[in-house]
Amino acid sequence: MNDDIETRPVLLATNPFLRKKTKIVEKEDLKDVKELLSMMFETMYKAGGIGLAAPQVGIGLRFFVIDLMQNNQSEKIVIINPEVIEKSEELESYKEGCLSFPDQYSDVIRPEKIKISYMDINGSRQEMEADGLLARCIQHETDHLDGILFVDHISSLKRNIIMRKIIKEQKRHR
């Protein structure tokens, strides 16, 4: 982490901004996106996350950052305007969390493997195949860009329990 880099607070689950669909990043927006990347990664690291979508820090653009920090090696990934173009039929359950839902986790079922089309930071179209944790993270962050939260993938009973905990925690910190 770098204390010289500005961070932003991560919006919590109750913030209506998280339910808004984001705008497509146009090539003329890339300069602005590039300027936001240090802040995005630093905010994610400070919060202890492995992925952060722009709407989670109040930015209404369609991009996110990921760093799985596998084997203690940083591998920064920037995904702009993602589109899932293939999903495996094999599904996998995994306990997911989210920086917008501090200390809350629930099993979420998602496709095990995906293929996405996206724009890189230079404005070029790319494709990527992913499985395991990377596939899950991409799907989770892409959902954020569409105003979908991980709790939307679980039962209403579990979702209500998590939301009550978040609201109770917010009231405690006021």
Disulfide bonds with the S-S distance in Angstrom:
none
